[in-house]
Amino acid sequence: MLAHKKIKIETRDFFKQPFTPDELRALLRDLNLRAHDVLAIKSRAFRAAPFQPATKSETEIIALMVREPRLIRRPLIVLDGKPVIGFDRAKLNKIK
């Protein structure tokens, strides 16, 4: 979708190039988000996880996301320093 608009994109496959806890923490801080904001609660990995997110701290959620990247909601897009989390066609269509 963004490629059709000729927007130059830089991608990171965080399954092949996983985040470190510090990288993920810094990304979330820069985007003014919490780990809970990008937790993929509809994912199979989340449903299989034996925890309730409300019982986990930010540090614990980040550690879980680093170990299991499928817990990070995708795509996680940063445009002009602002996050677009998940496939939000309306937000992506507004991008020029």
Contact map, one row per residue, 1 for C-alpha under 8 A:
111110000000000000000000000000000000000000000000000000000000000000000000000000000000000000010000
111111111000000000000000000000000000000000000000000000000000000000000000000000000000000000010000
111111111000000000000000000000000000000000000000000000000000000000000000000000000000000000000000
111111100000000000000000000000000000000000000000000000000000000000000000000000000000000000000000
111111100000000000000000000000000000000000000000000000000000000000000000000000000000000000000001
011111110000000000000000000000000000000000000000000000000000000000000000000000000000000000000000
011111111000000000000000000000000000000000000000000000000000000000000000000000000000000000000001
011001111100000000000000000000000000000000000000000000000000000000000000000000000000000000000000
011000111110000000000000000000000000000000000000000000000000000000000000000000000000000000000000
000000011111000000000000000000000000000000000000000000000000000000000000000000000000000000000000
000000001111100000000000000000000000000000000000000000000000000000000000000000000000000000000000
000000000111110010000000000000000000000000000000000000000000000000000000000000000000000000000000
000000000011111111000000000000000000000000000000000000000000000000000000000000000000000000000000
000000000001111111100000000000000000000000000000000000000000000000001000000000000000000000000000
000000000000111111000000000000000000000000000000000000000000000000001000000000000000000000000000
000000000000111111000000000000000000000000000000000000000000000000000000000000000000000000000000
000000000001111111100000000000000000000000000000000000000000000000000000000000000000000000000000
000000000000111111110000000000000000000000000000000000000000000001001000000000000000000000000000
000000000000010011111111000000000000000000000000000000000000000001000000000000000000000000000000
000000000000000001111111000000000000000000000000000000000000000001000000000000000000000000000000
000000000000000000111111100000000000000000000000000000000000011001000000000000000000000000000000
000000000000000000111111110000000000000000000000000000000000000000000000000000000000000000000000
000000000000000000111111111000000000000000000000000000000000000000000000000000000000000000000000
000000000000000000111111111100000000000000000000000000000000010001000000000000000000000000000000
000000000000000000001111111110000000000000000000000000000000010000000000000000000000000000000000
000000000000000000000111111111000000000000000000000000000000000000000000000000000000000000000000
000000000000000000000011111111100000000000000000000000000000000000000000000000000000000000000000
000000000000000000000001111111111110000000000000000000000000000000000000000000000000000000000000
000000000000000000000000111111111100000000000000000000000000000000000000000000000000000000000000
000000000000000000000000011111111000000000000000000000000000000000000000000000001000000000000000
000000000000000000000000001111111000000000000000000000000000000000000000000000001110000000000000
000000000000000000000000000111111100000000000000000000000000000000000000000000000000000000000000
000000000000000000000000000111111110110000000000000000000000000000000000000000000000000000000000
000000000000000000000000000110011111110000000000000000000100000000000000000000000000000000000000
000000000000000000000000000100001111111000000000000000000100110000000000000000000000000000000000
000000000000000000000000000000000111111000000000000010000100100000000000000000000000000000000000
000000000000000000000000000000001111111000000000000000000000000000000000000000000000000000000000
000000000000000000000000000000001111111100000000000000000000000000000001100000000000100000000000
000000000000000000000000000000000011111110000000000000000000000000000011100000000000000000000000
000000000000000000000000000000000000011111100100000000000000000000000111110000000000000000000000
000000000000000000000000000000000000001111100110000000000000000000000010000000000000000000000000
000000000000000000000000000000000000000111110110000000000000000000000000000000000000000000000000
000000000000000000000000000000000000000111111110000000000000000000000110000000000000000000000000
000000000000000000000000000000000000000001111111000000000000000000000000000000000000000000000000
000000000000000000000000000000000000000000111111100000000000000000010110000000000000000000000000
000000000000000000000000000000000000000111111111100000000000000000000110000000000000000000000000
000000000000000000000000000000000000000011111111110000000000000000000000000000000000000000000000
000000000000000000000000000000000000000000011111110000000000000000000000000000000000000000000000
000000000000000000000000000000000000000000001111111000000000000000000000000000000000000000000000
000000000000000000000000000000000000000000000011111100000000000000000000000000000000000000000000
000000000000000000000000000000000000000000000000111110110000000000000000000000000000000000000000
000000000000000000000000000000000000000000000000011111110000000000000000000000000000000000000000
000000000000000000000000000000000001000000000000001111110000100000000000000000000000000000000000
000000000000000000000000000000000000000000000000000111111000000000000000000000000000000000000000
000000000000000000000000000000000000000000000000001111111000000000000000000000000000000000000000
000000000000000000000000000000000000000000000000001111111101100000000000000000000000000000000000
000000000000000000000000000000000000000000000000000001111111100000000000000000000000000000000000
000000000000000000000000000000000111000000000000000000011111110000000000000000000000000000000000
000000000000000000000000000000000000000000000000000000001111111000000000000000000000000000000000
000000000000000000000000000000000000000000000000000000011111111100000000000000000000000000000000
000000000000000000000000000000000011000000000000000010011111111110000000000000000000000000000000
000000000000000000001001100000000010000000000000000000000111111111000000000000000000000000000000
000000000000000000001000000000000000000000000000000000000011111111100000000000000000000000000000
000000000000000000000000000000000000000000000000000000000001111111110010000000000000000000000000
000000000000000000000000000000000000000000000000000000000000111111111111000000000000000000000000
000000000000000001111001000000000000000000000000000000000000011111111000000000000000000000000000
000000000000000000000000000000000000000000000000000000000000001111111000000000000000000000000000
000000000000000000000000000000000000000000001000000000000000000111111110000000000000000000000000
000000000000011001000000000000000000000000000000000000000000000011111111000000000000000000000000
000000000000000000000000000000000000000100101100000000000000000010011111100000000000000000000000
000000000000000000000000000000000000001110101100000000000000000110011111100000000000000000000000
000000000000000000000000000000000000011100000000000000000000000010001111110000000000000000000000
000000000000000000000000000000000000011100000000000000000000000000000111111100000000110000000000
000000000000000000000000000000000000000100000000000000000000000000000001111100000000111000000000
000000000000000000000000000000000000000000000000000000000000000000000000111110000001111000000000
000000000000000000000000000000000000000000000000000000000000000000000000111111000011110000000000
000000000000000000000000000000000000000000000000000000000000000000000000001111100011100000000000
000000000000000000000000000000000000000000000000000000000000000000000000000111111111000000000000
000000000000000000000000000000000000000000000000000000000000000000000000000011111111000000000000
000000000000000000000000000000000000000000000000000000000000000000000000000001111100000000000000
000000000000000000000000000001100000000000000000000000000000000000000000000001111110000000000000
000000000000000000000000000000100000000000000000000000000000000000000000000001111111000000000000
000000000000000000000000000000100000000000000000000000000000000000000000000111101111100000000000
000000000000000000000000000000000000000000000000000000000000000000000000001111100111111100110000
000000000000000000000000000000000000010000000000000000000000000000000000111110000011111100000000
000000000000000000000000000000000000000000000000000000000000000000000000111100000001111100000000
000000000000000000000000000000000000000000000000000000000000000000000000011000000001111110000000
000000000000000000000000000000000000000000000000000000000000000000000000000000000001111111110000
000000000000000000000000000000000000000000000000000000000000000000000000000000000000001111111000
000000000000000000000000000000000000000000000000000000000000000000000000000000000000000111111100
000000000000000000000000000000000000000000000000000000000000000000000000000000000001000111111110
110000000000000000000000000000000000000000000000000000000000000000000000000000000001000111111110
000000000000000000000000000000000000000000000000000000000000000000000000000000000000000011111111
000000000000000000000000000000000000000000000000000000000000000000000000000000000000000001111111
000000000000000000000000000000000000000000000000000000000000000000000000000000000000000000111111
000010100000000000000000000000000000000000000000000000000000000000000000000000000000000000001111
